[in-house]
């Protein structure tokens, strides 16, 4: 199951009791540095070697090599040791334990290192000076200014930015643009319009919805997106912060009622509960259902399965009420493909400079062209001819503007995530009510909040 590495995979923990951090008063980026200047804002020593380790997954590592080429063009005396590998945790765990890590790490993939352990052991550099440095190809802005909404927050731990994510994922509802055009259907902006359209779709002999039934987190996304639009940022924070009765908020219960109604009216394709993500997506792309919820990786995942003429596009989850705090264009979105500079790196200044180059519009644009994925750098796709899916994701992100949001409880608290998945599976298969859904999840959240053995995070 793919969730674009935002929540997927199992992190590899560091060996217990073997990791040591630096002194509290030690500057984590005061290693092999040169003189800072307007052209060298991070004080890179021009001839210092740089070691870069990249997760070579679905995106490959050519985009990272491209950034390395730009680095050596600027610092001709530097030699880059580039390693593209898949098992990041297995390869680097011993090196972090020995305090001999690389200078840059793309900590992604199923066996990535446990970032929480790295953070608590003070093994990760504060990236504030990188974020506040001039952008590589737009010195009138800082690196921070060039990133899409939420990217810095996604990599922040206890108010300190420690990782920087390179790709940007959005979640919404997918449909075939030619199908809707041929039938004269318009994408719904609110839930009443959705239900009216679903009745029309069903009458045409097509299931209005399907979903990846074996993995109910997929249908959690539109439900929780609807709740966030109703209740706004305060609802999302209350959920993530494990506040008492957070899951009993009207926005959440209202969203659960909406999806219970969707199921109750027979608008979810029969048998969806038994389908894997690939099976559900195949059925949808064969025209058996009009809508499917998914993240923005869907188009790439369906290559070779979906006919080019299907012309898939993504739209935002419709609003629940006219009194929602956020507009109907608001979007659940988050960044992924996590980069960090180890605190014990030999050349941390060079590591941050490499990231300054990687997160330039020039590098991000090259990535978008080859990977078919939205980078975390604003404007990186400007001027590019995009596929229907990626173009619709770009348009949705632009339309959302600052109204993007993401829940973090799934990353922070795996047991709560499972409780939500299980409860939603029961809800959309008509085995529980919205009130029972809320009670079940609140009980799991309360249990977690009282468990002193679990580290708590706040936002």
Secondary structure, 3 states (H helix, E strand, C coil): CCCCCCCCCCCECCCCCCCCCCCCCCCCCCCCECCCCCCCCCCECCCCCEEEEEECECCECHHHHHHHHHHHHHCCCCCEEEEEECCHHHHHHHHHHCCCCCCEEECCCCCCECHHHHHHCCCECCCHHHHCCEECCEEEEECHHHECCCHHHHCEECCEECCEEEEEEEEEEEEEHHHHHHHCCCCCCEHHHHHHHHHHHHHCCCEEEECCCCCCHHHHHHHHHHHHHHHCHHHHHHHHCCCCCHHHCHHHHHHHHHHHHHHHCCCECCCHHHCCHHHHHHHHHCCCEEEEEEECCHHHHCCCCCCHHHCEEEECCCECCCCCCCCCCCEEEEEEEEEECECCCCCHHHHHHHHHHHCCHHHHHHHHHHHCCCECECCCCCCCCCCHHHHHHHHHHHHHCCCEECCCHHHHCHHHHHHHHHHHHHHHCCCCCHHHHHHHHHHHHHHHHHCCCCCCCCC
